[in-house]
């Protein structure tokens, strides 16, 4: 299923708004992102830097995580907004691929700049040989309808 112009514009709007909230004290490079779910909801995210290298979070992953905290696991598209057409990093592409495995649907990546130019590329084009899990695929797919597989816990004696 492709994206409509209205969906793309809404994603760019949300990504632009969250970009202004980025915590980029080290680089000053603020990036905004948004995620469109199969329910039509759009969730924003921004990059968050840390004083310890490697502990920060990319905007794309915070947007996906934002959707997840609202019980939305089925991602249709991811959008990034920056001054230029900054592509998603490899780690974020791989993270997004996990969610495409949940539904077996293509995720579209919208890359936008601050002047409202954008392009749309299928995730499979950007990451043609990404790692796809086989060992726990059924557990991941259990989240497709918002219901993760719950393991039965043994009662503990206190």
Secondary structure, 3 states (H helix, E strand, C coil): CCCCHHHHHHHHHHHHHHHCCCECCCCCCCCEEEEEECCCCEEEEECECCCCCCCCECHHHHHHHHHHHCCCCCEEEEEEEECCCCCCCHHHHHHHHHHHHHHCCCCEEEEEECCCCEEEEEHHHHCCCCCCCCCCHHHHHCCCCCCCCCCCCCCCCC
